[in-house]
Amino acid sequence: MQATTKAFIVCFFALQQIFAQSSQLPLYQENKQTADWLISKQNFKAEIYQANGGKDLILSNGLLKRQIRISPNAATVDFKNLHTNEQFVRSVRPEARITINGKIYNVGGLYGQKEHGYLLNEWIEKLEGKSEDFQYKTFKVNPLTPHVNFKSRTWAMNQENPKGKELELIFDSNLPELKGILVSVHYEIFDDIPTICKWVSVENKSNKTLKINQLVNEILATPEEESAVVGSPEQMKKPQRIYIENNYAFNNAMRYELSDQATHWKVDSSYTSQVNYNYQTPCVLEVYPSFGVGIEISANQSYKSIRSYELLLDSYDRERNGLARRRMYAKLFPYTTQNPIFMHLVSTDPKQVKSVIDQCAETGYEMVILSFGSGLNMEDSSAANIRKYKELADYAHNKGILLGGYSLFSSRRIDDENDVIDPKTGLPDKGAFFGNAPCLASQWGINYLNNLKKFITETGFDLLEHDGPYPGDVCASTKHPGHKGLEDSQWVQMEMQKGFYRWLNERGVYINAPDWYFLDGSHKIALGYREVNFSLSREQQKMLNRQNIFDGTWEKTPSMGWGFVPLTKYQGGGAEAILEPLSEHLKDYEQLMMQYYGAGVQACYRGPRLYDTETTKQTVKQTIDWYKKYRPILNADIIHLRRPDGRDWDGIMHANPSLKEKGFVMLYNPLKENISRKVKIPVYYTGLSDKVTIREKEGKSKIHTVSRSYEVEVDVNIPAESFTWLVLE
């Protein structure tokens, strides 16, 4: 009896300490927000609060609320979009789950909920913890620390890191085998955006090595998106109003959803009141690397999980949800708004490189990329090679031009010793994503990264166009020095690739990479196109390029995607496909530039020069001058008006309510005759709701009244096979 009383007293005082710490935080008071965060100038400031006498910790910025009960253990009991009042927790789950030395442990968690279709507040008080779980001990409120300390040498829409706060919950275990192992669950909440970032760190303070087989950094039992009496999880819709993005994405799809390797929607057999007879409704979100982690952590070492960003959406509208995602990228990963004006040079002859640098300086271009096929070899870190390109970089810098180049990692064969080993055959055969491929954690791969670092550092190069970055290949080799075997091969290579990109970004080196490494430092990816299409006729290319722009900017900002313009022969094709001689195809050259610059999208103008005559030079210069005049609004969010189909006008609109030019409309006429049309322009996302002043090109402005559907109707005349633009103020 005395032992029981003593245990009760210890527990009582522990709870008192827990509640005393949280009671120092400001008291939470919920205020429903009516302003639209996508257009409002109101500040939505992130803060960490307490509620229920210190029993709950709350992250909120007026746009969302995440509430965590911290006794008898920690677990999320409320996750809500404050604009719509939509709830994303129907059942309480642990905050994380970790597999150590082959055994699974929950981090936090509360149990005893009998109905899992919904959660009532009065049930929370009755929930209990489990002694075998990692136990909540304390918390810290930390300032936000950027995951990429980016440095910019180029124009950018946003140069500021996000503002907000981090809540860190610290757990340990009562189990003897886990003594000295601390697990921290980190939540980052940001000003002005309904997004939370979550990740987990593990600190090994024991005197032994532990193996982390897997770590699930998020577990949310959400309401289901749809009810189906029969059907498999693959057939049913996943929840649509919570968007999850994590920094474990690859495979060259150029779209996040097809690159994601860690978001899993699972079934919930404990949810016995669901409609599906076989309990197959996908309604539990778990985030973890599909292949696993498989790494060892020695004494006094630590580990960080992947990061997950959870954006709460308030609509099923494709444009609005796309705008929310684009705003997330621009605000939380500001380096993605960098957007230098570049061309692709197909030569490394110093005389020609200097000539093109001079052309760039004269026309307003900002960067030269020594393209694939140019002869550049950045893996060659010899003194002679570095000296050659340092001289060219110095020449470029003296002219105010940045210089960079292309390097290929994957989709190539090195040798049996350094290629990835197929776990099925035990051989370096064609089991890799691109067939044969080197292992980044092989000695060759380690040397490759070191050589590129040395080359870039010593030459002063400003950009890396990295073709085929690590695409997710696993490797069964036990001889490669960077990884131990198959189990840790993907995690190690992924960490090496991400670490390399962070290293580049933090030194101001711009990164073009055809894979989804945006959350760890890359700047630009392809819009999405079929390369052989650039061997088609110029007429086809103009139409297809506009389709690529239209389709590739629903989820990406203009600065996040690149297009392509073959000045010379590329992927086959004849004279009808290329622009050289430029002076003989000047109308097509100008049209292609206007399509891309008018969308805020940089294209790879690949060839030996930017102009061949004075007339061509003036056309290029005038186009760049026009782009720079309107650069902020042309890099703003895109509203999709009408997709190109060759049968009538097509167009897009940029919108930014904080700029003088609040809207910018690009309209194209693919037909062989002039057309006159009444075009309805949606102005809601410009922030204009009453009157809007519109001018065509540099003409006279006219005042238009905004309808209650936030539209204005404009009469436009578009020349045959040409374009026009409108400015909204």
Secondary structure, DSSP 4 states (H G I P E B T S, - for coil): -HHHHHHHHHHHHHHHHHHHHHTTSPBP------S-TTT-------EEEEEGGGTEEEEE-SSEEEEEE-SSS-EEEEEEETTTTEE--SB---SEEEEETTEEEEES--B-----S---HHHHTT-B--TTSBEEEEEEEEE---SS-----S-BS--S---EEEEEEEEE--SGGGTTEEEEEEEEEETTSSEEEEEEEEEE-SSS-EEEEEEE-EEEEPPPS---SS--TTTSPPPSSEEEEES-B-SS-SSHHHHBSSEEEE--TT-TTSS-TTS----EEEE--TT---EEE-TT-EEE---EEEEEP----HHHHHHHHHHHHHHHSGGGGB---EEEES---HHHHHHHHHHHHHHT--EEEE-TTS---TT---HHHHHHHHHHHHHHHHTT-EEEEEEE-SSS---TTTBPPPTTTSSSSS-BTTBS-B-TTSHHHHHHHHHHHHHHHHHT--EEEEES---------S--TT-SSHHHHHHHHHHHHHHHHHHHHTTT-EEE-SS--GGGT--BEE----GGGGGS-HHHHHHHHHHHHHHHTSSS-GGGEEEEEESS--SS--TTT---SGGGGHHHHHHHHHHHHHHT-EEEEEES-S-SSHHHHHHHHHHHHHHHHTHHHHTSEEEEEE---SSS-EEEEEE-TTSSS-EEEEEEE-SSS-EEEEEEEE-GGGT--SEEEEEETTS--EEEEPPTTSEEEEEEEE-TTEEEEEEE-
